Amino acid sequence: MNRSIIRILATLLFVASAHVLAANAAHVELHGKRFSIEIAETEAEHEHGLMERTHMAADHGMLFVFQDDKPRAFWMKNTKIPLDMLFFDADKHLVSVKHNAPPCTADPCPVYSSGAPARYVLELNAGQAAKLNLTPGDVIQIHR
């Protein structure tokens, strides 16, 4: 085989591999909209969350996964971007939304509660929940 054909085949293989990896990357789906996600599962990851971030892509979020169902409380300490917090139960049904939680500028920071038992919390850029017109009972699909 000549070198140009090998280069073309290598390029095609690389593009196909990248497509497969992107399709299998962790993401969630809500109302037909896909968000790539970072997953926070450990206590340390829960505590750090999106702290110190100054930007997050519009189609990106962070999913907090817990081992049990109980009311969850989040705050925005050292978080620099406004967020929507979406609280889901073990069956992945939306139980509540905190719209447009602002970065914390006072000490102590306000605490935002799920108001009901939750196992998953999805943080998205502020305004995304309203754009999706989410209501309690909506289902999230989680792909890990």
Secondary structure, DSSP 8 states (H G I E B T S, - for coil): --HHHHHHHHHHHHHHHHHHHHHHS-EEEETTEEEEEEEE-SHHHHHHTTTT-S---TTEEEEEEEEEEEEEEEE-TT--S-EEEEEE-TT-BEEEEEEEE----SSS--EEEEEEEEEEEEEEETTHHHHHT--TT-B-EEE-
